């Protein structure tokens, strides 16, 4: 189970994406932005996630699909 959420490196300017192992409450990776393509590429190279917990950000929805 993968948790996905964005955070601010610099509020209002630069955002990243945090990926968390929800079952173990451990961070897995930090992505340099919150773009659809970045998360989609990460998911393609790490195909083990069966469930993705995310907020309502449309970029995350498109990446998971």
N, C-alpha and C positions, 0 to 999 in steps of 0.2 A: 504494500500500500504506500503510495507516494503522495506526499503533501507538497503543494506548489503555492508560493505566494511571493509577491513582489515586496521590495523594501527600498528605501532611499539611501544611496551612498551620500548624496547631497540633496536634501529636500528641495523639490521643485526643479531640479536640474538633471540629476543622474540617478537612474534606478537599476536595480538588479533583480534577479530571481533566486529565491532560496528553495532548494529541494530537500525534503526531510523524509526519513523513514518513519512513518507514522506509528508503526507498531513498536519500535524501539526508541522513539523520540530522539533520534540522532540525525544531525545534518548529513546529507549525502554529497551535495555539491552547491556551489554558488555560480550562477550564470551572470555574465557581464551586463546584461540588459534584460528587458521584459518583452522582447520581440517574439512573435509567433515562430519565425524560422529558427531562432536559437533553441527554443524549447523543443520544437519538432525534431530538430537534428539530434538533440540530446536523447530524446525518447527513442529514436531509430537506433542509436548506438548502444542503448541500454533497454532492451526489449522485455525485461522481466516484470515491469509494473503492470499489474492486473487491474488495480483500482487507483484512480487519481482523485485526490481531494483538493479542491481549488476554490477560489472565490469566483465571483461572476465576471471576471475580466474576459472580454471576448477574445483577446489574443491567446489566452490559455485554452479556451474552448476550442478554437481552431487548431491549435497545436496538437491537442489530444486526439481530435478527430482524425 
